Amino acid sequence: MDYPVSRSVVPELRVLASSPSTNSELLSFVGDPGIRSLTTVLTLDQTAGRGRLDRSWVAPAGTALALSVLVRDALAHPLASWLPLLAGLTLAEALDEIAPGRVQVKWPNDLLLEERKVCGILVEVAPGGDVVIGSGLNLAQTAEQLPVATATSLALAGIPLSSEQLDTVIAGYLRRLRGELEAPGPTSRLRERVAARCATIGRAVSVLLADGSTLEGTATGLDAAGRLEVASAAGGTVAVAVGDVTHARLA
């Protein structure tokens, strides 16, 4: 599959038959000044993928999409603190093409389909302030092939994709991401859009913080930098920049 629609959106699209990690692949190009911003690498066979907290992310060949996008000078961008959520939002919006309104954002870097994880996003910073945004989208895994019971795939949710549909989804994501980065609107508007699509807000949550402690409370919103605002069970509101969130089950 050559992904002709996606290829038309970005300066360069590298399609790999297999890769240990598309993020690592793209990070290895960062020092080459000829590699332009929004250069993209993808594969349907990632053999040593990584998630947050160095968790492994591996799927049988052909059952998941690994996609990484280079953003030059990202740390100087006005939306720098929003990049994981921006990637999640724009990919969720692109998935509306095949699953209208069904995919939600889980703060800070996952997508949920029917309350189960269907995609993880990993943003990695390179020397000099460039960033690689990696996404791992579960396409066709069976329940037995998924690593945890809280995950799902598009196929399991009754949304099989043809190659042409996958190309359309990828192109929609890249087009939206490019538009947001090249012509950023007010942060307040992005905040509203993410909040409207965020399954975390309004939920009782348990947040594992960077220092190893746990914050219990209710997620009430996002602040101007994209941090999760949690009304703590112990009192007061805490803005969380980094944390691993568990949602309480819906009643």
TIPA-456553 format. One record per residue: residue in one letter; x, y, z of N, C-alpha, C, CB in turn. Coordinates in steps of 0.05 Angstrom, whole numbers, padded with zeros to 5 digits, always signed. Glycine has a CB too. Example, Ala and Ser with C-alpha at 12.3 -4.5 7.8 and 13.67 -1.06 7.14 Angstrom:
BEGIN
A+00264-00114+00156+00246-00090+00156+00264-00066+00156+00226-00089+00181S+00257-00045+00142+00273-00021+00143+00258+00001+00157+00282-00012+00114
This chain:
BEGIN
M+00017-00024+00000+00000+00000+00000+00018+00025+00000-00019+00000+00025D+00012+00043-00018+00030+00067-00021+00018+00091-00007+00033+00073-00051Y-00006+00090+00003-00019+00113+00017-00017+00139+00001-00005+00116+00044P-00029+00139-00023-00026+00163-00040-00039+00188-00029-00038+00157-00067V-00061+00186-00015-00074+00210-00004-00057+00221+00019-00103+00203+00006S-00048+00204+00036-00031+00213+00059-00005+00225+00048-00025+00190+00077R+00006+00213+00028+00031+00222+00017+00029+00250+00006+00040+00203-00006S+00005+00258-00003+00001+00285-00014+00000+00307+00008-00024+00286-00030V-00002+00299+00033-00007+00318+00055+00019+00328+00067-00025+00306+00076V+00039+00311+00068+00064+00317+00083+00088+00319+00064+00069+00296+00105P+00110+00332+00073+00133+00334+00055+00144+00307+00046+00154+00350+00069E+00144+00288+00065+00155+00261+00059+00141+00241+00076+00185+00260+00063L+00133+00219+00063+00121+00196+00078+00138+00172+00072+00091+00192+00070R+00149+00160+00093+00165+00136+00090+00149+00112+00101+00193+00138+00106V+00143+00094+00083+00127+00070+00090+00146+00047+00093+00105+00064+00068L+00148+00035+00116+00167+00014+00122+00152-00013+00124+00182+00019+00148A+00164-00034+00112+00153-00060+00114+00152-00070+00143+00168-00081+00097S+00173-00062+00158+00175-00069+00186+00194-00049+00200+00185-00098+00190S+00190-00045+00225+00208-00027+00240+00206-00034+00270+00200+00003+00236P+00229-00034+00283+00228-00037+00313+00211-00016+00326+00256-00037+00325S+00214+00010+00317+00199+00032+00328+00200+00055+00308+00211+00041+00356T+00176+00064+00300+00175+00087+00281+00185+00112+00295+00147+00091+00270N+00180+00115+00321+00191+00139+00335+00222+00139+00334+00182+00139+00364S+00234+00116+00340+00263+00114+00340+00274+00119+00312+00272+00087+00351E+00260+00108+00292+00268+00112+00265+00269+00141+00258+00249+00097+00246L+00248+00156+00265+00246+00184+00258+00266+00201+00275+00218+00194+00262L+00269+00193+00300+00289+00208+00317+00317+00205+00306+00288+00197+00345S+00323+00183+00292+00350+00180+00280+00355+00199+00257+00354+00151+00272F+00333+00211+00246+00336+00229+00223+00338+00258+00232+00313+00226+00205V+00334+00264+00257+00330+00291+00266+00355+00309+00260+00325+00292+00296G+00378+00297+00262+00403+00313+00257+00407+00320+00228+00426+00298+00267D+00392+00310+00210+00394+00316+00181+00377+00340+00175+00386+00292+00164P+00389+00363+00169+00373+00388+00164+00356+00385+00139+00392+00411+00161G+00361+00365+00122+00344+00362+00098+00318+00348+00104+00359+00346+00078I+00315+00338+00128+00289+00325+00136+00271+00347+00146+00293+00302+00157R+00249+00351+00132+00232+00374+00138+00211+00367+00160+00218+00383+00113S+00201+00388+00172+00179+00385+00192+00156+00371+00179+00171+00412+00204L+00143+00354+00194+00119+00338+00186+00127+00314+00169+00100+00356+00171T+00153+00309+00165+00161+00283+00154+00149+00261+00171+00192+00281+00152T+00139+00240+00158+00124+00219+00172+00134+00192+00165+00094+00221+00165V+00134+00174+00185+00142+00146+00181+00119+00129+00191+00169+00140+00196L+00113+00108+00176+00092+00090+00185+00099+00061+00178+00065+00097+00173T+00087+00043+00193+00089+00014+00187+00065+00000+00199+00116+00002+00199L+00059-00023+00188+00039-00041+00199+00052-00064+00214+00020-00051+00177D+00078-00063+00218+00093-00084+00232+00115-00071+00249+00105-00104+00212Q+00107-00062+00273+00126-00051+00292+00133-00073+00312+00115-00025+00306T+00159-00078+00315+00167-00102+00330+00177-00095+00359+00188-00116+00316A+00182-00070+00365+00192-00063+00391+00183-00035+00399+00223-00064+00392G+00157-00031+00396+00145-00005+00402+00146+00002+00432+00117-00003+00391R+00144+00028+00438+00145+00037+00465+00121+00054+00471+00171+00051+00471G+00112+00053+00496+00091+00071+00505+00102+00088+00528+00066+00056+00514R+00084+00102+00542+00092+00118+00565+00104+00099+00586+00069+00134+00577L+00122+00110+00602+00135+00096+00624+00150+00071+00614+00113+00087+00645D+00159+00073+00589+00175+00051+00576+00160+00025+00574+00200+00047+00592R+00134+00026+00573+00118+00002+00569+00122-00007+00540+00088+00006+00575S+00122-00033+00536+00125-00044+00509+00098-00043+00494+00137-00072+00509W+00100-00040+00468+00076-00039+00451+00082-00055+00426+00067-00010+00445V+00072-00080+00425+00077-00098+00403+00051-00111+00394+00099-00119+00410A+00047-00114+00368+00023-00127+00358+00031-00145+00335+00002-00106+00349P+00016-00165+00329+00021-00182+00306+00022-00166+00280+00001-00205+00303A+00040-00173+00262+00043-00158+00237+00017-00155+00223+00063-00172+00219G+00012-00130+00213-00012-00125+00198-00037-00118+00214-00018-00148+00181T-00035-00119+00241-00059-00114+00257-00060-00087+00271-00060-00135+00278A-00038-00071+00269-00037-00045+00282-00020-00026+00265-00026-00047+00311L-00028+00000+00267-00013+00021+00253+00005+00035+00273-00033+00041+00240A+00031+00037+00266+00049+00054+00280+00057+00077+00262+00075+00038+00289L+00053+00101+00272+00056+00125+00255+00070+00147+00272+00028+00136+00245S+00091+00158+00261+00106+00179+00275+00110+00203+00257+00134+00168+00284V+00108+00227+00269+00109+00252+00254+00130+00270+00268+00082+00267+00254L+00148+00281+00252+00169+00300+00262+00158+00328+00262+00194+00298+00245V+00161+00342+00285+00154+00370+00286+00179+00386+00294+00131+00375+00308R+00189+00401+00275+00213+00417+00281+00207+00440+00299+00225+00428+00254D+00227+00446+00317+00225+00469+00336+00199+00468+00352+00227+00495+00321A+00190+00444+00359+00163+00441+00371+00162+00454+00399+00157+00412+00374L+00184+00454+00414+00184+00465+00441+00180+00495+00441+00209+00457+00456A+00186+00508+00418+00181+00537+00416+00154+00543+00405+00203+00549+00398H+00138+00523+00398+00112+00528+00387+00092+00536+00409+00102+00502+00372P+00073+00554+00403+00054+00562+00423+00036+00539+00434+00036+00583+00412L+00035+00517+00419+00019+00494+00428+00036+00472+00439+00002+00484+00405A+00061+00478+00447+00079+00457+00455+00068+00439+00478+00105+00469+00465S+00056+00451+00498+00046+00436+00520+00021+00420+00513+00040+00454+00544W+00009+00426+00490-00015+00412+00482-00010+00389+00462-00034+00433+00469L+00015+00384+00455+00019+00366+00432+00007+00338+00436+00049+00363+00428P+00010+00325+00459-00003+00298+00462-00034+00300+00458+00003+00286+00489L-00046+00320+00470-00075+00323+00468-00083+00332+00440-00085+00343+00488L-00067+00349+00427-00072+00358+00400-00072+00334+00381-00053+00379+00391A-00051+00317+00384-00050+00293+00367-00074+00275+00372-00024+00278+00373G-00082+00271+00397-00105+00255+00403-00130+00266+00391-00108+00252+00433L-00134+00292+00394-00158+00305+00383-00160+00302+00353-00159+00334+00391T-00138+00309+00340-00139+00308+00310-00142+00280+00299-00114+00321+00299L-00130+00260+00313-00134+00233+00304-00163+00224+00309-00114+00214+00318A-00174+00231+00332-00202+00224+00338-00220+00237+00318-00209+00234+00367E-00215+00262+00310-00231+00275+00290-00228+00261+00263-00223+00304+00287A-00204+00252+00256-00201+00237+00231-00216+00211+00231-00171+00232+00226L-00217+00197+00254-00231+00172+00257-00262+00176+00255-00224+00159+00283D-00271+00200+00257-00300+00205+00253-00308+00197+00225-00306+00235+00258E-00289+00196+00206-00295+00188+00179-00307+00159+00178-00270+00189+00162I-00298+00142+00197-00307+00115+00197-00323+00107+00222-00283+00096+00194A-00321+00123+00243-00334+00118+00268-00343+00144+00280-00315+00103+00288P-00364+00156+00269-00372+00183+00277-00378+00186+00306-00396+00192+00261G-00362+00203+00320-00367+00209+00348-00361+00187+00368-00395+00216+00351R-00350+00165+00359-00346+00142+00377-00319+00142+00391-00349+00116+00361V-00300+00157+00381-00273+00156+00393-00269+00181+00411-00251+00155+00372Q-00261+00176+00436-00256+00198+00455-00227+00199+00463-00275+00194+00480V-00220+00222+00473-00193+00227+00484-00192+00220+00514-00183+00256+00479K-00172+00205+00522-00167+00201+00550-00142+00217+00557-00164+00170+00557W-00143+00234+00577-00120+00251+00584-00098+00232+00595-00128+00272+00605P-00073+00236+00587-00063+00257+00569-00058+00247+00540-00039+00269+00580N-00058+00220+00536-00046+00211+00511-00058+00185+00500-00017+00207+00515D-00083+00179+00506-00096+00155+00495-00122+00163+00481-00102+00135+00517L-00131+00145+00463-00157+00146+00452-00173+00122+00461-00156+00148+00421L-00199+00127+00467-00216+00106+00476-00239+00101+00456-00228+00113+00504L-00246+00076+00453-00269+00068+00436-00285+00050+00453-00260+00054+00409E-00309+00058+00459-00327+00043+00477-00313+00037+00504-00336+00017+00464E-00300+00058+00514-00287+00057+00541-00262+00040+00542-00307+00046+00561R-00253+00031+00519-00228+00015+00518-00207+00028+00501-00235-00014+00507K-00182+00024+00508-00160+00038+00493-00157+00026+00465-00134+00035+00509V-00158+00044+00446-00155+00036+00418-00129+00048+00406-00179+00044+00401C-00118+00068+00420-00094+00082+00409-00079+00094+00432-00102+00104+00388G-00053+00093+00431-00035+00107+00449-00017+00126+00434-00018+00087+00465I-00011+00148+00447+00006+00169+00435+00030+00174+00452-00011+00195+00431L+00054+00175+00439+00078+00179+00454+00093+00202+00440+00096+00154+00454V+00097+00224+00455+00112+00248+00445+00140+00247+00457+00097+00274+00453E+00160+00247+00440+00188+00246+00449+00203+00270+00439+00201+00220+00439V+00219+00282+00457+00234+00306+00450+00262+00299+00442+00235+00325+00475A+00271+00311+00420+00298+00307+00409+00316+00330+00418+00297+00303+00378P+00342+00327+00417+00360+00349+00423+00354+00373+00404+00389+00340+00420G+00354+00397+00415+00348+00420+00399+00319+00429+00399+00357+00416+00372G+00302+00413+00412+00274+00422+00414+00255+00411+00393+00273+00451+00413D+00265+00394+00375+00247+00380+00357+00232+00358+00372+00262+00368+00333V+00209+00350+00361+00192+00331+00375+00182+00310+00354+00168+00344+00389V+00180+00285+00363+00168+00265+00347+00142+00256+00361+00187+00240+00342I+00120+00257+00346+00094+00248+00357+00088+00221+00345+00071+00269+00350G+00087+00201+00362+00082+00174+00354+00054+00165+00362+00102+00154+00365S+00040+00150+00344+00014+00140+00350+00013+00110+00343-00008+00155+00334G+00001+00095+00361-00003+00066+00356-00033+00060+00356+00012+00049+00377L-00044+00055+00333-00073+00051+00330-00079+00021+00326-00084+00068+00307N-00095+00010+00343-00103-00019+00340-00123-00022+00318-00114-00029+00367L-00116-00037+00298-00133-00040+00274-00149-00066+00275-00117-00038+00249A-00135-00088+00278-00149-00113+00273-00142-00135+00292-00143-00123+00245Q-00131-00129+00315-00125-00149+00335-00150-00163+00345-00109-00137+00358T-00148-00189+00350-00169-00203+00364-00166-00198+00394-00167-00234+00358A-00186-00206+00409-00185-00202+00439-00160-00216+00450-00210-00212+00452E-00154-00239+00439-00131-00255+00449-00104-00242+00443-00132-00283+00437Q-00103-00226+00422-00078-00213+00414-00073-00187+00428-00078-00208+00385L-00093-00176+00442-00089-00151+00456-00075-00156+00483-00116-00137+00460P-00058-00136+00491-00042-00141+00515-00058-00140+00541-00020-00121+00516V-00080-00125+00542-00095-00122+00567-00125-00123+00560-00088-00096+00581A-00141-00130+00580-00170-00132+00575-00183-00105+00571-00183-00146+00599T-00169-00083+00579-00180-00056+00576-00174-00044+00548-00169-00038+00598A-00163-00060+00530-00157-00050+00503-00177-00061+00483-00128-00057+00495T-00178-00049+00460-00195-00059+00438-00182-00053+00412-00224-00047+00440S-00194-00062+00390-00185-00054+00364-00209-00045+00348-00171-00078+00350L-00204-00032+00325-00226-00023+00309-00242-00047+00299-00216-00007+00284A-00229-00068+00292-00244-00092+00282-00261-00104+00303-00224-00113+00272L-00251-00105+00328-00268-00116+00350-00292-00099+00355-00251-00117+00375A-00290-00073+00349-00313-00055+00353-00331-00054+00329-00303-00027+00360G-00326-00072+00310-00343-00073+00286-00336-00052+00265-00371-00070+00294I-00310-00043+00264-00302-00023+00245-00278-00032+00230-00296+00004+00261P-00281-00052+00213-00258-00060+00196-00251-00039+00175-00264-00087+00182L-00226-00036+00170-00217-00016+00150-00205-00029+00126-00196+00003+00163S-00213-00019+00103-00198-00026+00078-00173-00009+00077-00216-00021+00053S-00155-00016+00059-00130-00001+00055-00136+00028+00048-00112-00014+00034E-00157+00031+00031-00164+00058+00022-00175+00075+00046-00184+00057-00001Q-00191+00062+00063-00202+00077+00086-00180+00084+00105-00223+00060+00100L-00160+00066+00109-00138+00072+00127-00122+00096+00116-00119+00048+00130D-00118+00097+00090-00104+00119+00078-00120+00145+00083-00101+00115+00047T-00146+00144+00080-00163+00167+00085-00161+00177+00114-00192+00161+00078V-00161+00158+00133-00159+00166+00161-00132+00178+00167-00163+00141+00179I-00110+00166+00157-00083+00177+00162-00081+00204+00150-00062+00158+00150A-00090+00208+00125-00089+00234+00112-00105+00255+00128-00099+00232+00084G-00128+00247+00138-00145+00265+00153-00131+00274+00179-00171+00253+00160Y-00117+00255+00192-00102+00262+00216-00079+00281+00209-00091+00237+00229L-00063+00274+00189-00040+00291+00182-00049+00318+00173-00024+00277+00160R-00071+00320+00158-00080+00346+00148-00089+00364+00172-00104+00342+00128R-00104+00352+00190-00113+00367+00214-00089+00376+00231-00133+00351+00230L-00071+00357+00236-00047+00364+00253-00031+00386+00240-00030+00339+00257R-00026+00383+00214-00011+00404+00200-00025+00431+00202-00007+00397+00171G-00051+00431+00198-00066+00457+00199-00064+00470+00227-00095+00452+00192E-00066+00454+00248-00065+00465+00275-00037+00476+00281-00072+00443+00295L-00016+00462+00271+00011+00471+00277+00019+00495+00260+00030+00448+00272E+00010+00496+00235+00018+00517+00217+00002+00543+00221+00016+00508+00188A-00022+00540+00231-00039+00564+00235-00054+00560+00261-00059+00568+00211P-00040+00560+00284-00053+00555+00309-00073+00577+00316-00033+00553+00332G-00097+00568+00325-00117+00587+00334-00113+00592+00364-00145+00576+00329P-00132+00605+00376-00130+00611+00405-00129+00586+00421-00154+00629+00414T-00111+00585+00441-00110+00562+00459-00136+00556+00472-00088+00566+00480S-00151+00578+00478-00177+00574+00491-00196+00557+00474-00190+00601+00497R-00195+00561+00448-00212+00545+00430-00203+00516+00429-00212+00557+00401L-00177+00511+00428-00167+00484+00429-00175+00470+00455-00137+00483+00425R-00173+00485+00476-00181+00475+00502-00210+00466+00503-00176+00496+00524E-00227+00482+00491-00256+00475+00489-00260+00450+00473-00272+00499+00477R-00246+00448+00450-00250+00425+00433-00240+00399+00446-00235+00429+00407V-00217+00400+00459-00207+00377+00473-00225+00369+00496-00178+00381+00483A-00234+00388+00511-00251+00383+00534-00277+00370+00525-00257+00409+00550A-00288+00379+00503-00313+00368+00493-00311+00339+00485-00324+00384+00470R-00286+00330+00478-00281+00303+00469-00267+00286+00490-00265+00304+00443C-00262+00297+00513-00246+00283+00533-00263+00267+00552-00230+00304+00549A-00258+00240+00551-00274+00222+00568-00266+00224+00598-00270+00194+00559T-00243+00237+00604-00233+00238+00631-00248+00259+00647-00203+00245+00631I-00255+00281+00635-00268+00303+00649-00296+00295+00659-00271+00328+00632G-00300+00300+00685-00326+00293+00698-00325+00266+00711-00347+00293+00678R-00302+00252+00709-00300+00225+00720-00284+00225+00746-00287+00206+00700A-00291+00206+00763-00274+00200+00786-00249+00187+00775-00289+00182+00807V-00226+00197+00784-00200+00187+00773-00181+00181+00796-00188+00207+00753S-00162+00163+00789-00139+00159+00806-00115+00165+00789-00138+00129+00818V-00098+00183+00797-00075+00192+00781-00049+00184+00795-00077+00223+00777L-00034+00167+00782-00007+00160+00792+00012+00183+00783+00003+00132+00781L+00023+00198+00802+00039+00221+00796+00068+00213+00793+00037+00242+00819A+00084+00232+00782+00112+00226+00775+00128+00219+00800+00124+00251+00762D+00121+00228+00823+00136+00222+00847+00128+00196+00860+00133+00244+00868G+00109+00181+00847+00100+00156+00857+00076+00157+00875+00122+00143+00872S+00067+00181+00882+00043+00184+00899+00018+00182+00881+00044+00210+00914T-00005+00178+00894-00030+00176+00879-00049+00198+00888-00043+00148+00885L-00061+00210+00868-00081+00231+00872-00109+00220+00866-00075+00257+00855E-00127+00221+00885-00154+00212+00881-00172+00236+00880-00163+00192+00904G-00192+00236+00862-00210+00258+00860-00227+00257+00836-00195+00285+00861T-00237+00280+00828-00254+00282+00804-00241+00301+00784-00283+00292+00811A-00238+00292+00759-00227+00309+00738-00248+00330+00730-00218+00292+00714T-00241+00355+00733-00261+00376+00729-00256+00392+00704-00262+00395+00752G-00232+00391+00692-00227+00406+00668-00198+00407+00661-00238+00434+00671L-00191+00424+00642-00164+00428+00633-00157+00457+00637-00160+00420+00603D-00131+00462+00644-00123+00490+00647-00112+00500+00621-00102+00493+00670A-00101+00524+00620-00093+00537+00595-00069+00523+00583-00086+00566+00601A-00054+00507+00598-00031+00492+00587-00038+00463+00581-00008+00493+00607G-00063+00455+00584-00071+00428+00579-00068+00409+00603-00056+00417+00556R-00061+00420+00626-00059+00404+00650-00087+00395+00659-00044+00419+00672L-00089+00371+00671-00114+00361+00681-00120+00373+00708-00114+00330+00681E-00142+00385+00711-00151+00396+00737-00167+00375+00752-00167+00423+00733V-00158+00369+00776-00170+00348+00792-00179+00360+00819-00151+00324+00796A-00205+00358+00825-00215+00365+00851-00208+00342+00870-00246+00371+00851S-00188+00346+00887-00177+00325+00903-00197+00317+00925-00151+00334+00916A-00198+00291+00930-00214+00280+00952-00205+00291+00978-00214+00250+00952A-00179+00299+00980-00168+00310+01004-00173+00340+01007-00138+00305+01005G-00185+00352+00986-00191+00381+00987-00174+00397+00968-00188+00391+01015G-00186+00417+00955-00171+00434+00937-00170+00422+00909-00143+00439+00947T-00160+00438+00890-00158+00430+00862-00128+00429+00854-00173+00448+00843V-00120+00407+00842-00093+00403+00833-00091+00402+00803-00081+00377+00846A-00072+00417+00791-00068+00416+00762-00045+00397+00757-00061+00445+00751V-00051+00375+00743-00032+00353+00738-00020+00356+00710-00045+00326+00742A+00007+00359+00709+00020+00361+00683+00028+00333+00672+00045+00378+00685V+00036+00315+00690+00044+00288+00682+00032+00268+00701+00075+00286+00681G+00020+00248+00691+00008+00227+00708-00005+00205+00692-00012+00240+00727D-00008+00183+00705-00020+00159+00693-00048+00157+00705-00003+00132+00698V-00069+00160+00688-00096+00163+00698-00112+00137+00695-00111+00186+00684T-00125+00130+00717-00145+00108+00716-00172+00120+00720-00138+00086+00737H-00191+00113+00702-00218+00122+00705-00234+00104+00723-00232+00124+00677A-00251+00115+00740-00270+00098+00754-00290+00089+00734-00284+00114+00778R-00301+00065+00738-00321+00055+00720-00346+00072+00720-00328+00025+00727L-00358+00075+00697-00384+00089+00695-00405+00072+00709-00391+00095+00666A-00424+00086+00721-00446+00072+00734-00464+00059+00713-00463+00091+00752
